[in-house]
Each structure stands twice: as C-alpha cells, then as structure tokens.
Amino acid sequence: MANRDGGSSSLGTLLAGAVIGAAGLAWWLLSEAEQRRQRGLLLSRYAGSDAESLAPGQEPSRPLRERELQDKVHQLNQAIDDVRRQLESLSTPGQG
C-alpha cells in the first residue's frame, strides 16, 4: 500500500514540476520578448529611423512579436496538457 501512495505522490510531484517548469519558461519568454522590444527601440533610434514618430513604447513589428509569443505559449500549454494526460493514463488503476 505504501508503494501505491508513493507512486501517486511521485506523479503529483512530476506534474507539479512540469507546470512550474512551463510557468518558468513562459516567464522567460515574456522577459526575452520585452528585452528584444527595448533593444529594437534603441537600435531604431540610433539608426535614425522613424521611431520618434511612434507613440512611447510602440514599435512597428510589436503586434507580430506578441502573436508569435502567444503562439509559443499556446504550444507550451498544449504540450503541458499532453504530458498531464500521459501521466494520468499511467496512474489509472488496472494498468499495471
């Protein structure tokens, strides 16, 4: 009986680790996107482009980057769901 409890707690730990890892990756992706946006603004100003004509904090390709980031986060969430389903199927009774 103790082995069964250990297996379910291991599964819970593994699932929690996957969720925490995914959240960390999403946080990192967001921070990287923000850093790239800021670098792009600085570079466009140094290059003498039309960055001054944009509103503060706006850059021409920002909507595209946000969509790309949202797509990456969506793919990550789907991968997490797939792993969760696989882990749940391993822990269902009668499969051992």
N, C-alpha and C positions, 0 to 999 in steps of 0.2 A: 504494500500500500504506500509506503514512503516513496518508492520509486515512481509511482504514478504522480504523486504530488510534486516530486522533483521535476518530472517531465513537463507538467503544466506550468510550473514556475519558470522553467528554462524557456518554454515557449513564450511566456509573458515577457520575460527579460529580453528575448530576442526581438519580439515585436516592438517593445518599448525602445530598444536600441535602434531599430530601423526607423521608427518615427522620429526619434531625436536626431538621428543622422540626417534624415531628409529635411528636417527643420533647419539644421545647421547648414546644409547645402543651399537651401533656399535663401537663408540669411546672407550667405557668402555671395550668391549670385546677385542678390539685390545690391549689396555693397560694391561689388565689382562694376555693376551697371552704373551706379552713381559716380564712382571714380572715373569711369570712362567718359561719362557725360561731362564731368567737370574738366577733364583733360581736353576733351573736344572743344569746349568753350574757350579754354585758354589758348589752344593752338589756333583756333579760328580768329581770335583777336590778334595774335601775333602775326598771322598771315595777312592781316588787313582785309579780311572778308567782310561780309555784311552782318556780322554778329551784333554790331551795335544797333542795327535796325530791329533786332528781335527783342521781345519782352524779356525782362530779367528771368533767368532760369530756364529759358526756352532755347532749344536748338533745332535745326531743320529736320534731323532724322530721328528725333526722340520718339514719336509715335511708333515708328518701325522697331526701334530697340525695345520699347515697352511690350509690343506684341511678341517679339522674339522671346523676351524674358517670361512673359505669361505662358507662351507655348512650352518653354523649358520646364516651368513649374508644373504645368498641367501634365507633361510627360512624366515628371518625377512623381506626382501624386498617383498616376496610373500604375507606375512601377511599384509604389508602396502598396497599393491595393492588390496587385498581383501577388506580391510576396506575402501579404497578410492572408489572402485566400489559400495560398500554398501551405502556409504554416497551420492554418485552421484545418485544412484537409489532413494534415499529418497528425493532428491531435484528436481527430474524431474517433470515438470508440468503435471497435470492431475492425480496425485496420492494422492489425499487428500480429 
